[in-house]
Amino acid sequence: MLTQTLHEQPDLFATDRWPRRPYCSDDLQFGLKIRSLSQALTKSYIQVNPPRLRVWSMFDIDRAGAAVAWEDADLPPPSWITQNRENGHAHLVYGLSVPVLVDGLGARDAPLRYLSGIESMMRAKLRADEGFSGLITKNPLHPLWRTLRGPTMGYELGELAQWLPGLEKHIVRRNPEENGLGRNLTVFDETRAWAYRAIRPYWGTGLQGWNCWLAACNGYALGRNGEFPSPMDPLEVWHIAKSVAKWTWRNTTFQSFSAYQAAQGAKGGRAKAKAYEDRAASARVMRASGLTQAAIAAELGVTERTIRNWTGK
């Protein structure tokens, strides 16, 4: 059941669920500006998710009758809907009772990929715009839009999953879909992997080096974003790049990198030693079963002298 009592619901704008200084605009053709939340709430378009957090999952439906798309898709009612009064196009917004960190080195992989799968399947069922970044939405308090309020401001991810049979097929594992939140995952994963080695020339370069490193991370992330059929907004890419740059700048040093290489080398050495022991044990078993040294050497790919050393015969 959806109602038009949104203005009577102050909990929608609880300060911990909205950016303190969101991007906003009255006309997107003239760009975005950062304003205090109270000022931004007077604009027709507003940023609703804080940087790096998914508090609201949004879907852009560009067709008449979009406000009832959730019923046609057999999904739960949105937390709110903002509809264009002239053409019926709408944004459907679902609140998350437990916000999910969507980028940065502190993001937990499992809930992030779970949310990505949920949003991917909901987008498909709603036939929503795959290129919609979700950075800016129609302000639910602005009179320009027809706003409908749903029965709850927050869903658990598990609650949404109950409406999505076959969800497991949509949960990204290694190669996320290149739309929606999957783009965040791809840019973050690939920028992070690149940064671990790319930062080495910037070690010990001070503030100037930091500025150059931040620009390098942003440039790499923007380049990867540009490969998507529907790229993310550059502001979203900036937040991802900045989080990767900050973590690697603080935590990746010459000493830590050397220690990591030493640990990997030791791990490789232990693996080689274990493989050597396994082959020697195999040689002894094969020799006991009556095979000749030549046959065992050919089977294990070593010399007959090695077989004699392993078997003592």
C-alpha positions in Angstrom: 0.0 0.0 0.0 1.4 3.4 -1.0 0.2 6.7 0.3 0.9 10.4 -0.3 1.8 11.2 3.3 5.5 11.6 2.8 5.7 15.1 4.3 4.3 13.7 7.6 7.2 11.2 7.8 10.2 13.0 9.3 12.1 9.8 9.8 12.8 9.8 6.0 15.3 12.5 6.5 17.1 11.2 9.6 20.5 12.8 9.5 22.3 9.4 9.7 20.7 8.2 6.5 21.5 11.1 4.2 24.6 13.0 3.2 25.3 16.0 5.4 26.2 18.0 2.3 24.7 16.4 -0.7 25.0 17.2 -4.4 21.8 18.8 -5.7 20.4 20.8 -8.6 17.2 22.3 -10.0 18.4 21.7 -13.5 20.8 18.9 -14.3 21.9 20.5 -17.5 23.6 23.2 -15.4 25.5 20.7 -13.2 25.5 19.8 -9.6 26.4 21.9 -6.5 27.2 20.9 -2.9 24.9 22.4 -0.3 23.8 21.7 3.3 21.1 19.1 3.6 18.5 21.8 4.5 19.4 23.8 1.4 19.5 20.7 -0.8 16.0 19.7 0.2 14.7 22.7 -1.6 16.1 21.5 -4.9 14.3 19.2 -7.3 17.2 16.7 -7.6 19.3 15.5 -4.7 22.0 13.0 -3.7 20.5 10.5 -1.2 23.3 8.1 -0.5 26.3 9.2 1.5 29.7 8.7 -0.1 30.7 5.0 -0.1 27.4 3.9 1.5 24.3 2.3 0.0 21.4 3.4 2.2 18.9 3.6 -0.6 18.6 1.3 -3.7 17.2 3.3 -6.6 15.7 2.2 -9.9 14.9 4.5 -12.8 12.0 3.5 -14.9 11.4 5.5 -18.1 7.9 4.5 -19.2 4.4 5.5 -18.4 2.9 3.8 -15.4 6.3 3.3 -13.8 4.8 3.8 -10.3 3.2 0.4 -10.4 6.2 -1.4 -12.0 6.9 -3.1 -8.6 3.5 -4.8 -8.7 4.0 -6.0 -12.2 7.4 -7.4 -11.2 6.0 -9.1 -8.1 8.3 -7.1 -5.8 7.6 -5.6 -2.4 6.4 -1.9 -2.4 9.2 0.7 -2.5 10.0 2.9 0.5 9.0 5.8 -1.8 8.3 6.6 -5.4 8.9 9.9 -7.1 7.0 10.2 -10.4 7.1 12.8 -13.2 3.6 14.2 -13.3 3.8 14.7 -17.1 5.0 11.4 -18.5 4.6 8.9 -15.7 8.3 8.1 -15.5 9.5 7.4 -11.9 12.3 6.6 -9.5 11.5 3.6 -7.2 13.6 3.7 -4.0 14.1 0.9 -1.5 15.6 1.8 1.9 18.1 -0.6 3.5 17.7 -1.0 7.2 21.4 -1.9 7.5 23.4 0.3 5.1 26.1 -1.4 3.0 29.6 0.0 2.5 30.0 -0.2 -1.3 33.6 0.9 -1.9 36.9 1.3 0.0 39.3 -1.1 1.5 37.0 -1.6 4.5 34.1 -2.8 2.4 33.1 -6.4 3.2 33.0 -8.5 0.1 30.1 -10.8 0.9 27.3 -8.2 1.7 28.6 -6.0 -1.2 28.2 -8.8 -3.7 25.0 -9.9 -2.1 23.5 -6.4 -2.6 24.8 -6.3 -6.1 23.0 -9.5 -7.0 19.8 -8.2 -5.4 19.9 -4.9 -7.3 20.8 -6.7 -10.5 17.8 -9.0 -10.3 15.4 -6.3 -9.2 16.6 -4.1 -12.0 15.9 -6.9 -14.5 12.4 -7.6 -13.1 11.5 -3.9 -13.0 13.0 -3.4 -16.5 14.7 -0.4 -15.1 17.5 1.7 -16.8 20.8 -0.2 -16.5 22.8 3.0 -17.0 21.2 4.8 -14.1 24.1 5.5 -11.7 21.9 6.3 -8.6 24.0 9.3 -7.6 21.1 11.8 -8.0 17.4 11.2 -7.7 14.2 13.2 -7.8 13.8 14.9 -4.4 10.8 13.3 -2.7 10.0 16.5 -0.9 9.9 18.7 -4.0 6.5 19.7 -5.3 7.6 19.1 -8.9 7.1 15.3 -8.4 4.2 13.2 -7.4 5.6 11.3 -4.3 4.2 8.1 -2.9 5.3 6.7 0.5 5.6 2.9 1.0 4.9 1.0 4.2 8.5 0.8 5.4 11.6 2.9 5.2 14.0 -0.1 5.5 14.3 -3.7 4.2 16.8 -6.3 5.3 18.7 -7.7 2.4 17.2 -11.1 3.3 13.7 -9.7 3.1 14.3 -8.5 -0.5 16.0 -11.8 -1.4 12.8 -13.6 -0.5 11.1 -11.9 -3.4 13.8 -13.0 -5.8 13.8 -16.7 -6.6 17.0 -17.8 -8.4 19.0 -15.0 -6.8 22.1 -17.1 -6.6 22.6 -16.8 -10.3 22.7 -13.0 -10.0 25.2 -12.8 -7.1 28.5 -11.8 -8.7 31.6 -13.9 -7.9 34.6 -13.0 -10.0 33.3 -10.9 -12.9 30.5 -8.6 -11.8 28.0 -7.4 -14.3 29.0 -4.1 -15.8 26.0 -2.1 -14.7 24.6 -0.9 -11.4 26.7 -1.8 -8.4 28.6 -4.3 -10.4 30.5 -1.4 -12.0 31.6 -0.2 -8.5 32.9 -3.7 -7.8 34.8 -3.9 -11.1 36.4 -0.5 -10.8 37.3 -1.1 -7.2 38.8 -4.6 -7.7 40.8 -3.6 -10.7 42.1 -0.3 -9.3 43.1 -1.9 -6.1 45.0 -4.7 -7.9 46.8 -2.2 -10.1 47.6 0.1 -7.1 49.5 -2.4 -5.1 52.4 -2.3 -7.6 51.8 1.1 -9.2 52.4 3.0 -5.9 56.1 2.0 -5.7 57.5 5.0 -7.6 55.6 7.3 -5.2 57.1 6.0 -1.9 58.7 8.7 0.2 57.7 11.6 -2.1 55.7 13.6 0.4 52.7 15.8 -0.2 53.5 16.4 -3.9 53.8 12.7 -4.4 50.5 12.1 -2.6 48.7 14.5 -5.0 50.3 12.8 -8.0 49.4 9.4 -6.6 45.7 10.4 -6.1 45.5 11.7 -9.6 47.1 8.5 -10.9 44.5 6.4 -9.1 41.7 8.5 -10.4 43.0 8.4 -13.9 43.2 4.6 -13.8 39.7 4.3 -12.4 38.2 6.7 -14.9 39.9 4.8 -17.7 38.3 1.5 -16.6 35.0 3.2 -16.1 35.1 4.5 -19.6 35.1 0.9 -20.9 31.6 0.3 -19.6 28.6 0.5 -22.0 27.0 2.8 -19.4 29.8 4.5 -17.4 29.3 5.6 -13.8 29.2 9.3 -12.9 32.8 10.6 -12.5 32.0 11.6 -8.9 31.3 7.9 -8.0 34.6 6.9 -9.6 36.4 9.7 -7.7 35.2 8.2 -4.3 36.4 4.7 -5.3 39.8 6.0 -6.5 40.3 8.2 -3.4 39.6 5.3 -1.0 42.1 3.0 -2.9 44.7 5.8 -3.0 44.4 6.6 0.7 44.7 2.9 1.9 47.6 2.1 -0.3 49.4 5.4 0.6 49.0 4.6 4.3 49.5 0.9 4.3 51.8 0.0 1.4 55.4 1.0 2.0 58.8 -0.4 0.9 59.1 -2.3 4.2 55.6 -3.8 4.0 56.0 -4.7 0.3 59.4 -6.4 1.0 57.9 -8.3 3.9 55.0 -9.4 1.7 57.4 -10.6 -1.0 59.4 -12.5 1.6 56.3 -14.1 2.9 55.2 -15.1 -0.6 58.7 -16.5 -1.3 58.7 -18.5 1.9 55.2 -19.8 1.0 56.5 -20.8 -2.4 59.5 -22.5 -0.8 57.4 -24.5 1.5 55.2 -25.6 -1.4 58.2 -26.7 -3.4 59.6 -28.6 -0.5 56.2 -30.4 0.0 56.1 -31.3 -3.7 59.7 -32.7 -3.5 58.8 -34.8 -0.5 55.6 -36.1 -2.2 57.6 -37.2 -5.3 60.3 -38.9 -3.2 57.6 -40.8 -1.4 56.0 -41.8 -4.7 59.4 -43.0 -5.9 59.8 -45.3 -2.9 56.3 -46.8 -3.3 56.9 -47.4 -7.0 60.3 -49.0 -6.4 58.8 -51.2 -3.8 56.2 -52.4 -6.3 58.9 -53.6 -8.6 59.3 -50.8 -11.1 62.8 -50.1 -12.4 64.7 -46.9 -11.6 64.5 -46.0 -15.3 60.7 -46.4 -15.4 60.3 -44.4 -12.2 62.6 -41.6 -13.5 60.6 -41.4 -16.7 57.3 -41.3 -14.8 58.4 -38.5 -12.3 60.5 -36.5 -14.8 63.8 -36.8 -12.9 67.1 -38.5 -13.4 67.9 -42.1 -12.3 70.5 -40.6 -9.9 67.7 -38.7 -8.2 65.7 -41.9 -7.9 68.7 -43.7 -6.3 69.0 -40.8 -3.8 65.3 -41.0 -3.0 65.0 -44.8 -2.7 68.5 -45.7 -1.5 68.8 -48.4 -4.1 
